[in-house]
Amino acid sequence: MVSPSAKEVFIQGLTKDGRTFRPSDWAERLAGVMSSFRPGGATPGSHLSYSPWCVPTSIDGVKCVIVHRDLRDHDVMAWDFVMNFARDNGLQIVEAS
């Protein structure tokens, strides 16, 4: 699992055996689901932008979602949802401190 000292985790769009995870827009979908989890809580229109705690990106051509530990502090169930998504789909996770 993720160490308590990690400030961010990078969920990479690569499975544990190195294959590219599909569908190709998985990162945007996951971040979209998490859009209401943000500082100050959900507000009207907040579903139109990503949460600063769960941001899709691409690193060296690999889709990723950067998840900040503030999400865990704000809502443990939301954090567990994201981490379980990665685990259930066998995705690689890298910690950043």
Secondary structure as a PSIPRED ss2 file (coil, helix, strand):
# PSIPRED VFORMAT (PSIPRED V4.0)

   1 M C   1.000  0.000  0.000
   2 V C   1.000  0.000  0.000
   3 S C   1.000  0.000  0.000
   4 P C   1.000  0.000  0.000
   5 S C   1.000  0.000  0.000
   6 A C   1.000  0.000  0.000
   7 K C   1.000  0.000  0.000
   8 E E   0.000  0.000  1.000
   9 V E   0.000  0.000  1.000
  10 F E   0.000  0.000  1.000
  11 I E   0.000  0.000  1.000
  12 Q E   0.000  0.000  1.000
  13 G E   0.000  0.000  1.000
  14 L E   0.000  0.000  1.000
  15 T E   0.000  0.000  1.000
  16 K C   1.000  0.000  0.000
  17 D C   1.000  0.000  0.000
  18 G C   1.000  0.000  0.000
  19 R C   1.000  0.000  0.000
  20 T E   0.000  0.000  1.000
  21 F C   1.000  0.000  0.000
  22 R C   1.000  0.000  0.000
  23 P C   1.000  0.000  0.000
  24 S C   1.000  0.000  0.000
  25 D C   1.000  0.000  0.000
  26 W H   0.000  1.000  0.000
  27 A H   0.000  1.000  0.000
  28 E H   0.000  1.000  0.000
  29 R H   0.000  1.000  0.000
  30 L H   0.000  1.000  0.000
  31 A H   0.000  1.000  0.000
  32 G H   0.000  1.000  0.000
  33 V H   0.000  1.000  0.000
  34 M C   1.000  0.000  0.000
  35 S C   1.000  0.000  0.000
  36 S C   1.000  0.000  0.000
  37 F C   1.000  0.000  0.000
  38 R C   1.000  0.000  0.000
  39 P C   1.000  0.000  0.000
  40 G C   1.000  0.000  0.000
  41 G C   1.000  0.000  0.000
  42 A C   1.000  0.000  0.000
  43 T C   1.000  0.000  0.000
  44 P C   1.000  0.000  0.000
  45 G C   1.000  0.000  0.000
  46 S H   0.000  1.000  0.000
  47 H H   0.000  1.000  0.000
  48 L H   0.000  1.000  0.000
  49 S C   1.000  0.000  0.000
  50 Y C   1.000  0.000  0.000
  51 S C   1.000  0.000  0.000
  52 P C   1.000  0.000  0.000
  53 W C   1.000  0.000  0.000
  54 C E   0.000  0.000  1.000
  55 V E   0.000  0.000  1.000
  56 P E   0.000  0.000  1.000
  57 T E   0.000  0.000  1.000
  58 S E   0.000  0.000  1.000
  59 I E   0.000  0.000  1.000
  60 D C   1.000  0.000  0.000
  61 G C   1.000  0.000  0.000
  62 V E   0.000  0.000  1.000
  63 K E   0.000  0.000  1.000
  64 C E   0.000  0.000  1.000
  65 V E   0.000  0.000  1.000
  66 I E   0.000  0.000  1.000
  67 V E   0.000  0.000  1.000
  68 H E   0.000  0.000  1.000
  69 R C   1.000  0.000  0.000
  70 D H   0.000  1.000  0.000
  71 L H   0.000  1.000  0.000
  72 R H   0.000  1.000  0.000
  73 D H   0.000  1.000  0.000
  74 H H   0.000  1.000  0.000
  75 D C   1.000  0.000  0.000
  76 V H   0.000  1.000  0.000
  77 M H   0.000  1.000  0.000
  78 A H   0.000  1.000  0.000
  79 W H   0.000  1.000  0.000
  80 D H   0.000  1.000  0.000
  81 F H   0.000  1.000  0.000
  82 V H   0.000  1.000  0.000
  83 M H   0.000  1.000  0.000
  84 N H   0.000  1.000  0.000
  85 F H   0.000  1.000  0.000
  86 A H   0.000  1.000  0.000
  87 R H   0.000  1.000  0.000
  88 D H   0.000  1.000  0.000
  89 N C   1.000  0.000  0.000
  90 G C   1.000  0.000  0.000
  91 L E   0.000  0.000  1.000
  92 Q E   0.000  0.000  1.000
  93 I E   0.000  0.000  1.000
  94 V E   0.000  0.000  1.000
  95 E E   0.000  0.000  1.000
  96 A E   0.000  0.000  1.000
  97 S C   1.000  0.000  0.000
